[in-house]
């Protein structure tokens, strides 16, 4: 095998590894996001429900005093941050990072109206927003996990004005996650025809709308506890 052939084979393996890493990390993050939102939405059932969920996340059933271990939440925040960082590093390999690439993309999109390409652009834009806002959110949660609960979370969201962070982050992550799952399914061959893609796009839209509404309702539900 020649040197050029070996380099090409290694290049294809590297590209395949990057694709798998991006897809796997994206799916894990999307699932965690939706689980996280469902847990936070326990506030819709009342303060006691959210207090119970927060205690469960802190493993209070394993502590003798029933207060749990808030540092568990910090560990989860660090883990999610690390996984998100890996996801971003891999995704950067495919983003237009210079003016020439941006101009080429704009020219292509002007010439060819392709729905999936437009979704990819939205995913890239929301990815940048998440890259900026997510570390702040993880820091706020991870540095003070003991404040998670009806009163503590409400104070942070409404009294400290963190809703200004959470609102754009909510919209961005929900759109990004739904598009990401859709593109993963397409990439790995689960949708082989246009009709299937059309149905999947409708499902994607429904998922985004449902979780955004749940998120907005949860933010408003914290108001009485602020």
Order of alpha helices (4+ residues) and beta strands (2+ residues): alpha-alpha-alpha-alpha-alpha-alpha-alpha-alpha
